[in-house]
Amino acid sequence: MHWIGASLVSALFLGCYDLFTKHAVRDNAVLPVLFLANIVSAAVWLLLMSVPALAPGLLPAALSVPELTFSQHLQLLLKSTIVAASWVCSYFAVKHLPVSLAAPVRATTPMWTLLGAVLVLGERPSWLEGLGIAITLGSFVALSVVGAREGVHFHRDKWIWFLLGGTLLGAVSGLYDKFLLTPGRFTVATVQSWFSIYLALLFLPLALGWKLRWWPRHVFHWRWSIVGVSFALLVADFVYFGALREPGALISLVASLRRGSMLVAFAGGLLFFGEKNGWQKLPAVLGVLIGIVLTVMG
């Protein structure tokens, strides 16, 4: 699959992931959700990694995970640590914010990724990509105006700052993905498998702290959407990592296409969660979409 098509498929599943996440954490304890979702992902990969020993030759090459050195394990542990910090911020934010508002804010990730790609990877944005960034920023301001009508004041709402923190860390993770998936370093299956396993291990002490009441906490309710979170992200990330491995793929453009997921999340937030001010948010959401399109055209 061409990296542009793969990025769009990833966007579809990432939008489903956002909706599953909102359902899983709404009026629910966040840390157990994070832990259990990653346990499911880790279990899937541990099962796949055991197949060669049980049935040699059965597993497709694309899902094969070679042995790693200690240094390589540390590189993937760093990836998991960045994502864990991003998810803690983002999940708590999504719990307290409308998904139709949170998804477009998270969609500004390509703007930060593009800036990082320019500074770190030496990519050079065109004037259209620059215009896309400007429109994205303008749309962000418009969203803040609509959000204020729902009692979400961007400049002083702590959950918006949590969301921005998670978004910035997500941009850092995207840049690091491009490094890890440079041909000759790691395969897609290697990154995703150990990334999932290390995430589960990182969230284990947090889940234990919640269980042992080391801090005031909310009640946890099991929901099948937790499994949906895991599987939607497994598919979205596998296709996304594959796109990044394409020789001609630019991280800034892949990230922009991937954030088309906000359209799925925005529509789902209105349809399934009955969120308000859809028409007022729509121009700003379309503005973010236009910014993405201009970035891709650039």
N, C-alpha and C positions, 0 to 999 in steps of 0.2 A: 504494500500500500504506500502511495506517495505521502511524504511527510505532511503536506497540506491537508489531504483527506484524513490522515491519521489524527491530526490535531483537531479536526472538526468532530470526529467520532469521540475523541477524548472529551471534548467540550460537552457533548450530549450526556455522557455518563457522569461527568463532573457536576452538571446541573442536577441530575438525579441524586448524586451524593449530597449536595446542599440541601435538597428537600428531605432526604432521609435523616440528615443530621438535625435539621430543625425539628422534625417529628420526634427524634430520639431524645433530645435534650430539653424539649419544652416541658416546663414544670417537672423537671427530673434532675437528679444529681449528675453532674457533668463527668467527674473523674471515673466512676464505674463504666459509663458509656464509652469513654475513650479507651479504657483498659480492655473491655470485652470486645469492642470492635476490632482492636488490634490483635487480640487473642485469636479471633476468627481468621484474620489475614495470616498471622504467623502459622496457625494450624494448617491452613491450605498449603503454604509453601513448605512446611516441614513434611507434609504428606507427599508433595511432589518430589522433594529432595530425597525421600526414601525409596522412590520407585526404582531408580537404577540398581539399587542393591537387591531388590526383590524380583524385578523383572527387567534385566538388562536389555537395552535396545528398544524398549517400549515407549520411553519418553521422547517427544520431539526435541530436536537440537535446540530450538528456541527457548525451551524451558529447562535446559540443562544448567546446573550450577557447579562450576569447578571449585576445587579447593583453593583457599586463599592464604596468604601470608599474614602474620600478625599486623604488619603495617597496613595491609589492605583492609583488614577488619577494622582498624582504627579509623580509616577514611570513611568507611560506611557507618561506623558508630557516630562520627561527627555529623554525617547527613541526617541520621535519625534524631540526634540531639537538637539540631536546628529545627527540624519539622515538629518535634515534640513541643518545643517552646512556642512555635507558631500556632499549633493546634490548641494548646491550652488557652492562649489568648483568644483565638477565633471561636472556639466552642463556647466559652463563657459569653462572648459577645453575641453570638447567634442565639443563644438561649434568651437573652434579654432584649434583642432587637428584632423588628420585623424582617423576615428573610427577603422581602421585596425591597428593603432598604440596605440590608447587609450585603446581599449578593452584588449589587452595582458598586458598592464601596470596595469590596474585595476584587472586583474586576479592574481596579486601577493598578493591580500588580504589574501588568505589562509596562506601564509607564516607569515604574521603579526598576523593572528588569532591563528595560531598554537603556536607562541611564547607567545601570551597572554594566551592561554589555558594552556600552561606549567607553566607559572608564577602565574596565578590567580586561575585556576581551578584544578591544580595539575595533568593534563594529562601528560603522559610520551611518547614522540615520540620514535619510533624505529629508527634503523640505516637507514632503507629505507626512512622514513619520513625526516630524516636529509639530506639524499642524494637528495631527492626531492627538499628541500629548496635550496641546493647548485646549482642544475641545474636551478631552477627558477631564482636565482640571476644571474647566467651566461647568461641565455636567456635575462634577463633584460639589461645586458651590450650589448649583440648583437643587441637588438632592438635600443639601443641608437646610435649605429654605423649606422644602416640603416636610422634611423630618421634624422641623420645629413645630409644625402643626400637629404632630403626633406626640409632642412632648419630648422629642429627641433633639436636644440642642448640641450640635456637633462640637462646639468649642468647649463645652463643660460637661458633656456626658462621658463618664469614665468608660462605658462600654464601647463607645466610638473609638476612644484611644486604645482600648484593648484590640479592637478590630484593626486599627491602623498598624499597631505593633505586630499583629499576626500577619498582616499583608506585607509589611516590610521584610519580615523574616521569611515569608514565602518567596519573595523576590530573591533574597539571598540563596535560598534553597534551589531556585530555578537556575541561577548562575552556577552553583556548585554541581547541579545535575549535568550541565553541559561539560564541565571538567571531567566528571566521573565517567561519562558515556562517550568521551573521545575515543575513537577506534584505537584498540590496543590496550585500553585500561580495563573496563568492566563491561560485561554483557548486560542486557536489560534484565534478564532473569536474576543475575547475581545481585544487582543493585536492589531490585524490588524484594527479593527473598530476605536478604540479610537486613535490609532497611525495615521490613515488617517485623522480623524477629527482635531486632534491637529496640524497636518502638515498644513492643509488648513488655520487654524487660525494663525499659525506662519508666513506663507507666505503672509497673507493679508496685513500687514503694508508695506511690501516690494513692493507688487503690487501697493498699493496706492501711495507710494513714486515715483514709476515709472510713474504712471498715472499723478501725479501732478508735474512731472518734477523737483523733488528735486535734481536731479543730471543729468548730460548729459546721454542721453539714445538712444538706437536704436529703430527703428520702429518695431511694432509688426504686424505679419501677422497670421491670423487664419489658422491652418492646421488640417486636421482630424487625422493626426498622433499624435496629443496631446491626443486624446481619446485613441489611440492605446497604448501610453505610460502608461496611467492609467490602462487599462484592462490587458495588458501584465504583469504589475507589481502586480496587484491584484492576478492574478493566480499564478505567480511565488512565491510571498510571502506567500500565503495561503498554498501552497504545502510545501514550505520551513519550515514554522513554524510548520506544522504538522510533518515533519521529525525530527525537533529538540525535539519534545515532546516524541518521541520513547525512551523507557528506555535505549536501548543500543546505541543510537546515540551519536557519538563524534562530537563536534562542529568543530574540525579541519578537519575531514573527510567530513562532510556535506558541509563545506565551500569550500573544494577542489573540490568536485564533482560539486558543483553549478557553479564554475568558468569555467567549460567546456563551458559555454555560450560564451566564447570568440571565439570559432570556428564558431558559428553562426554569430556573429558580424563581425569577420574577413572576412568570405566569403561574407557576405552581403555588407560590405564596398567596396570590389572589384567589386562585381556584380552590385549593385544598385547606388553606388556613384562614380564609376570609379576611385578609389584611385590607386596610383602608387606603384611600387616596391613590388608587391605581392610576387613574387618568392624570392626576397631578404629577405622579412620578414618571409616567411614560415618556415625556419629552426628555427628561434627564437620562433615562435608561437608553433611549434611542441615541442620545448624544454620545454616551459611552460606546455604543455600538458603532456609530459613525467614526469615532476616534479609532476603534479597532480596525475598521475597514480601511481608513486612510493609512494606518500603520502598515497594514498588509500590502496595500497598493504601492507604498513607498519602497 
